[in-house]
Amino acid sequence: MKKTNLGEMVKAYQRLFDNMQQGFALFKIVLDDKGKANDYLYVYLNNAYEVMTSVRGSYLQGKTAMEVFGYVDLEQLVKYCDVALHGRPIEYERFIENSHRYFHFVVFCPEQGYFAILIRDITREKKAEINLRSSEEKFRELTESIEEIYWLWMNEKLLYVSPAYEKIWGATRTSVYNNPDSFLDYIHPDDRLTMLPKFRELPVTGRFNEEFRIVRKDKQTRWIWAQYFPVFNEKGVMYRYAGVAQDITARKEMECALVQAKEKAEESDRLKSAFLANMSHEIRTPMNGIIGLAQLLNDDTVTSAERAEYIELINKSGKVLLNLITDIVDVAKIESGQVEVVIDECNVIQLLNDLYMMFINQKNTGNKKHIELKCWKPASRKDLVIKTDRLRLHQILTNLIGNALKFTEQGFVYFGVEVIKKKSIRFFVKDSGIGIPEDKLLVIFDRFSQVDYSNTRKYGGAGLGLAISKGLVERLGGELTVKSAYGKGSEFSFELPAEISHTDHKETEKRSNRKKIYSWKGRCILITEDDDINYKVLELMLAKTGVRVLRATDGREAVHICTKNDVVDLVLMDLQLPEMDGYEATLRIKKSKPKLPIIVQTAHAMREEKEKSKKAACDDFITKPINAEQLYRKIDRYLKD
């Protein structure tokens, strides 16, 4: 017999047997130094074999019987060896205790030195055989401990029903013995018209194979699979019929769950499509303003007043676009568990006052002047200091208050805080706006969901605020909840665990009304940037500081400039560059000049980029679009005398 590579054999059989319903396993005879069989090796087991025999193929494959059991059944080994070496197949049946099922085994030789076992579940045939050959008493003994219901009928008389009837139907066997048709009374009303005629025809046809529902006395609805078949005497005449019934509720519930999962996936795809269409609208709207107004600025007839107005509108559109991008990044960070929180003291009263002033100005400069805006604070406290992340708390409340104002046409928007207990406070935002339908309350926090995408056209927004707020609240140790009535308004609230200070605190950080003037005259900064527009922005930002600016358009050029002279005092390094990326360029520069400060400036804002920058020995990190004041502060940290 031709020898076959073991790996190729396993692969060939795996393709053949992986999806078959019968169990299949492949083994190799293990020979000792003298060529005598002393063990066998588990080569491959398909899924059906694992299920039927309750073994784990991932554990057994590649192991010998000695390794698995600590011994080898010599009697079995002799039989397997005969099959593997001489090609003589064997067959046998076995009842496996742990599965309570009968199986038919065929052991054959697929390749010399190997033997395969093919298993077929013959439980149903075996039980039918027992029914035919055994007396009613033996049949009763067999079925007493089996979970399925077994029936025996003759001339419309019920001869036997197994104890499982009481467990599944929830009725006594005595009741069905006294009135054999009483089990039909439990059939679900919606299934009666279909099932009753088929049961009535059973004495004539002798066959029945259906799935239906029953409603028990305890009001439980159960799914039943029932099958009836004729029993013939020695002369081939049907003299009775037997049946089996099984509770398949668990299977039906699983099928229902799969259908719901499919529908949910389809709904998710629909929501993603709607979300992407909305995102396109939200991105293109400010971009249209930016590009259109930039074109108008090129017109020589534009007055200085008009030019100032256009620039202001471009700034506003740019901020809208930046906020949208920030929201998208925040959602990605929340889903990947990368949201960073910085726990420190936060004066909640001061935070609420800042929010109130911000939204009062927003309300009065927009079309919401008629909306009543109120901020509720504990009357007994001028200061309420807790330990939390002030920036994230500000972001959450800004989203919730902004939504409340956006979706409120008449009435009020209230927001505030109340102390629940010593280590917990509750924030709330309440409005008299359009409200949320009850069937949407569970989906409004999903990142692709909005109550009504038609509202997006009316009110604007990408629909990410609530998803972000929910994620941030959970990151701070709370839970965001909502109460709402459609057309009557909504209330969002969350309770945060917080260490509340019992002494009044004042804000330690005061913002200066005067901007710091930065001057780095006599210093030199190398800007490594391949994009001309981004380079020009940085050059203009740095022009007022008096610093000398050099440019490198790729990483290789940056390495050359830094390593061949000593004029560069600091490097602004982009990450995505041609020829050589910013990571590699930074590593090479640092190897030659470890003390030269390198600040990464990139459009990537995820934690991985920051971690990679640290590993590349970068000194600092700034995210595009670059805020000029933030850039000045970072540079000043390294260039100040």
Secondary structure by P-SEA (a helix, b strand, c coil): cccccaaaaaaaaaaccccccbbbbbbbbbbcccccccccccccccaaaaaaacccccccccccccccccccaaaaaaaaaaaaaccbbbbbccccccccbbbbbbbbbccccbbbbbbbbaaaaaaaaaaacccaaaaaaaaccccbbbbbbcccccccccccccccccccaaaaaacccccccccccccccccaaaaaacccccbbbbcbbbbccccbbbbbbbbbbbbbcccccccccccccccaaaaaaaaaaaaaaaaaaaaaaaaaaaaaaaaaaaaaaaaaaaaaaaaaaacccccaaaaaaaaaaaaaaaaaaaaaaaaaaaaaaaaaccbbbbbcccaaaaaaaaaaaaaaaaaaacccccbbbbbbccccccbbbbbccaaaaaaaaaaaaaaaaaaccccbbbbbcccccccbbbbbccccccccccccccccccccccccaaaaaacccccaaaaaaaaaaaaacbbbbbbbcccccbbbbbbbbcccccccccccbbbbcbbbbbbbccbbbbbbcccaaaaaaaaaaaccccbbbbbbccaaaaaaaaaacccccccccccccccccaaaaaaaaaaacccbbbbbbcccccaaaaaaaaaacccccccccccaaaaaaaaaacccc
